[in-house]
Amino acid sequence: MYKPKALNTPRMRLEQLSPAHADFMMELLNSAQWINFIGDRNVRLKSDVLAYIEHILTSDSTEYFVCILKEKPNEVGIVTLLKRPYLDHWDIGFALLTQYFKQGLAREAVSSILKELFEKNKLLKIAAITKPDNSDSINLLTKIGFQYQKEMSVDARQVFLYEITGCLFFHDCITVK
């Protein structure tokens, strides 16, 4: 699957994660929202976060994009693409630092990556999973066009599975008779 290396949105630059983002990742990975909705990665030291980043960079099944504001270059969040063994399709995820919630930044970043993926990978389907109590993520996914598929158990926790196809994202599905 084609994965973009960097993208621009109206308000942000999305670039691949690198060791230069270590301080930002330390803050994000230890935020209350990350720990509650994604899980504690036990990243407490600079060496931990650098090892975490190195693991991501050497994996063929993981891609992290850091979202950086253009106006004042602050790292505000990430968008992830993961090929999880229990899902048929690539999974897109997102997380923002709390002070950047409710500004449309996650929607802008996720939509930009989806647009690029769907333009380059015809008929591609993308999945997203979220905890049932993560109403902000559920609202964002449905606004973008993801459709609820089912509830499933992953590592002894319940998650909701959502999916979107390129034609639903672009609203240009062709009905075959």
The 8 nearest C-alpha neighbors of each residue, nearest first, counted from 0:
[[1, 2, 120, 116, 119, 123, 89, 3],
 [0, 2, 3, 119, 120, 116, 115, 4],
 [3, 1, 0, 4, 116, 62, 115, 80],
 [4, 2, 5, 1, 6, 115, 116, 112],
 [3, 5, 15, 2, 14, 6, 64, 13],
 [6, 4, 14, 13, 3, 15, 7, 12],
 [7, 5, 13, 12, 14, 8, 4, 3],
 [6, 8, 12, 11, 13, 9, 5, 10],
 [7, 9, 11, 10, 12, 111, 6, 108],
 [8, 10, 11, 7, 107, 12, 69, 68],
 [11, 9, 8, 69, 68, 12, 70, 7],
 [12, 10, 68, 69, 8, 67, 7, 9],
 [11, 13, 7, 67, 6, 66, 8, 14],
 [14, 12, 66, 6, 5, 65, 64, 7],
 [15, 13, 5, 64, 65, 12, 16, 4],
 [14, 16, 64, 63, 65, 4, 17, 5],
 [15, 17, 63, 64, 65, 14, 20, 18],
 [18, 16, 19, 20, 15, 52, 21, 56],
 [17, 19, 20, 21, 49, 52, 16, 53],
 [18, 20, 17, 21, 22, 16, 23, 49],
 [21, 19, 18, 23, 17, 22, 24, 16],
 [20, 22, 24, 18, 23, 19, 25, 48],
 [23, 21, 25, 24, 20, 26, 19, 45],
 [22, 24, 26, 20, 25, 21, 27, 74],
 [25, 23, 27, 21, 26, 22, 28, 20],
 [24, 26, 22, 28, 23, 27, 21, 48],
 [27, 25, 23, 24, 29, 28, 30, 22],
 [26, 28, 24, 30, 29, 25, 96, 23],
 [29, 27, 25, 30, 26, 24, 33, 40],
 [28, 30, 26, 27, 25, 31, 34, 33],
 [31, 29, 27, 33, 32, 28, 26, 34],
 [30, 32, 34, 33, 35, 29, 36, 28],
 [31, 33, 35, 30, 34, 36, 37, 97],
 [34, 32, 37, 30, 36, 35, 31, 28],
 [33, 35, 38, 39, 31, 32, 37, 36],
 [36, 34, 32, 33, 38, 31, 37, 39],
 [35, 37, 33, 32, 34, 38, 130, 133],
 [38, 36, 33, 34, 35, 39, 32, 130],
 [39, 37, 34, 35, 36, 33, 40, 28],
 [38, 40, 34, 41, 37, 33, 29, 28],
 [39, 41, 42, 38, 28, 34, 29, 51],
 [42, 40, 39, 43, 47, 29, 28, 44],
 [41, 43, 47, 40, 48, 44, 25, 28],
 [44, 42, 41, 47, 45, 25, 48, 29],
 [43, 45, 47, 46, 42, 48, 25, 49],
 [44, 46, 48, 47, 49, 43, 21, 25],
 [45, 47, 49, 44, 48, 50, 43, 42],
 [48, 46, 44, 42, 50, 45, 49, 51],
 [47, 49, 51, 45, 50, 46, 42, 21],
 [48, 50, 52, 46, 51, 47, 53, 45],
 [49, 51, 53, 47, 48, 52, 54, 46],
 [52, 50, 48, 54, 49, 53, 47, 55],
 [53, 51, 49, 55, 54, 50, 48, 56],
 [54, 52, 50, 56, 55, 51, 49, 57],
 [53, 55, 51, 57, 52, 56, 50, 58],
 [56, 54, 52, 58, 53, 57, 61, 51],
 [55, 57, 53, 54, 58, 52, 62, 61],
 [58, 56, 54, 55, 53, 59, 61, 52],
 [57, 59, 60, 55, 61, 56, 54, 62],
 [60, 58, 61, 57, 62, 56, 55, 82],
 [59, 61, 82, 58, 81, 62, 83, 80],
 [62, 60, 81, 58, 80, 59, 55, 82],
 [61, 63, 80, 79, 81, 64, 55, 60],
 [64, 62, 79, 16, 78, 15, 80, 65],
 [65, 63, 15, 78, 14, 77, 16, 13],
 [64, 66, 77, 14, 13, 16, 76, 15],
 [67, 65, 13, 76, 77, 75, 74, 12],
 [68, 66, 74, 12, 11, 73, 72, 75],
 [67, 69, 11, 72, 73, 70, 71, 10],
 [68, 70, 11, 72, 71, 10, 67, 12],
 [71, 69, 68, 72, 10, 11, 73, 67],
 [70, 72, 69, 68, 73, 67, 74, 11],
 [71, 73, 68, 69, 67, 70, 74, 11],
 [74, 72, 67, 68, 71, 75, 69, 66],
 [73, 75, 67, 66, 76, 68, 72, 23],
 [74, 76, 66, 96, 95, 67, 73, 99],
 [77, 75, 95, 66, 94, 96, 65, 74],
 [78, 76, 65, 64, 94, 66, 93, 79],
 [77, 79, 93, 64, 92, 63, 109, 65],
 [80, 78, 63, 92, 91, 62, 93, 64],
 [79, 81, 91, 62, 90, 61, 89, 63],
 [82, 80, 61, 90, 60, 89, 83, 79],
 [83, 81, 89, 60, 90, 84, 61, 88],
 [82, 84, 86, 85, 81, 89, 90, 60],
 [85, 83, 86, 82, 87, 88, 81, 60],
 [84, 86, 83, 87, 153, 82, 88, 152],
 [87, 85, 83, 88, 84, 89, 82, 90],
 [86, 88, 85, 89, 84, 83, 126, 82],
 [89, 87, 86, 125, 126, 90, 124, 82],
 [88, 90, 82, 125, 81, 126, 80, 91],
 [91, 89, 126, 127, 81, 80, 125, 82],
 [92, 90, 80, 127, 79, 126, 81, 89],
 [93, 91, 79, 78, 127, 90, 80, 94],
 [92, 94, 78, 77, 79, 105, 95, 91],
 [93, 95, 76, 77, 78, 96, 92, 33],
 [96, 94, 76, 75, 97, 99, 77, 100],
 [95, 97, 98, 99, 75, 76, 27, 94],
 [98, 96, 99, 100, 95, 32, 30, 75],
 [97, 99, 96, 100, 95, 75, 101, 102],
 [100, 98, 97, 96, 102, 95, 75, 101],
 [99, 101, 97, 102, 98, 95, 96, 103],
 [102, 100, 103, 99, 104, 105, 98, 135],
 [103, 101, 104, 100, 99, 105, 106, 98],
 [104, 102, 106, 105, 101, 107, 100, 99],
 [103, 105, 107, 106, 102, 108, 99, 100],
 [106, 104, 108, 107, 103, 109, 93, 95],
 [105, 107, 109, 103, 104, 108, 110, 139],
 [106, 108, 104, 110, 105, 109, 111, 103],
 [107, 109, 105, 111, 110, 106, 104, 112],
 [110, 108, 112, 106, 111, 107, 105, 113],
 [111, 109, 113, 107, 112, 108, 106, 114],
 [112, 110, 114, 108, 109, 113, 107, 115],
 [111, 113, 115, 109, 114, 110, 116, 108],
 [114, 112, 116, 110, 115, 111, 117, 109],
 [115, 113, 111, 117, 112, 116, 110, 118],
 [114, 116, 112, 118, 113, 117, 119, 111],
 [117, 115, 113, 119, 118, 114, 120, 112],
 [116, 118, 120, 165, 114, 119, 115, 121],
 [119, 117, 115, 116, 120, 114, 121, 165],
 [118, 120, 116, 117, 121, 115, 1, 114],
 [121, 119, 117, 123, 116, 118, 122, 1],
 [120, 122, 123, 117, 119, 118, 165, 116],
 [123, 121, 165, 120, 124, 164, 117, 166],
 [124, 122, 121, 120, 165, 164, 117, 125],
 [123, 125, 164, 163, 88, 165, 122, 126],
 [126, 124, 89, 163, 162, 88, 90, 164],
 [127, 125, 162, 90, 161, 88, 89, 91],
 [128, 126, 90, 161, 91, 160, 162, 92],
 [129, 127, 160, 159, 161, 158, 126, 130],
 [130, 128, 158, 159, 131, 133, 127, 160],
 [129, 131, 158, 133, 132, 159, 36, 157],
 [130, 132, 133, 158, 159, 129, 157, 134],
 [131, 133, 130, 134, 129, 36, 137, 135],
 [134, 132, 130, 135, 136, 131, 137, 129],
 [133, 135, 137, 136, 132, 138, 131, 139],
 [136, 134, 138, 137, 133, 139, 140, 132],
 [137, 135, 139, 138, 134, 133, 140, 129],
 [136, 138, 134, 140, 139, 135, 141, 133],
 [139, 137, 135, 141, 136, 140, 134, 142],
 [138, 140, 136, 142, 137, 141, 135, 143],
 [139, 141, 137, 145, 143, 142, 138, 136],
 [140, 142, 145, 144, 138, 143, 139, 137],
 [143, 141, 139, 144, 140, 138, 145, 106],
 [142, 144, 140, 141, 145, 139, 110, 106],
 [145, 143, 141, 142, 168, 146, 140, 163],
 [146, 144, 163, 141, 162, 140, 161, 143],
 [145, 147, 161, 162, 148, 163, 144, 141],
 [146, 148, 161, 160, 149, 162, 145, 159],
 [149, 147, 161, 160, 146, 162, 150, 159],
 [150, 148, 160, 159, 147, 151, 161, 158],
 [149, 151, 159, 158, 160, 157, 152, 148],
 [150, 152, 158, 157, 159, 149, 153, 160],
 [151, 153, 157, 156, 155, 158, 154, 150],
 [154, 152, 156, 155, 157, 151, 158, 85],
 [153, 155, 156, 152, 157, 158, 151, 85],
 [156, 154, 153, 152, 157, 151, 158, 130],
 [157, 155, 153, 152, 154, 158, 130, 151],
 [156, 158, 152, 151, 153, 130, 150, 155],
 [159, 157, 130, 129, 151, 150, 131, 128],
 [158, 160, 150, 129, 128, 149, 131, 130],
 [159, 161, 128, 149, 148, 127, 150, 147],
 [160, 162, 147, 127, 146, 148, 126, 145],
 [163, 161, 126, 145, 146, 125, 127, 147],
 [162, 164, 145, 125, 124, 146, 167, 144],
 [165, 163, 124, 167, 166, 123, 168, 125],
 [164, 166, 168, 117, 167, 122, 123, 169],
 [165, 167, 172, 171, 169, 168, 164, 170],
 [168, 166, 170, 164, 165, 169, 172, 163],
 [167, 169, 165, 166, 170, 144, 164, 163],
 [168, 170, 166, 171, 167, 165, 172, 114],
 [171, 169, 167, 166, 168, 172, 165, 144],
 [172, 170, 166, 169, 173, 167, 168, 165],
 [173, 171, 166, 170, 174, 167, 169, 165],
 [172, 174, 175, 171, 166, 170, 176, 167],
 [175, 173, 176, 172, 171, 166, 170, 167],
 [174, 176, 173, 172, 171, 166, 122, 167],
 [175, 174, 173, 172, 171, 166, 122, 167]]
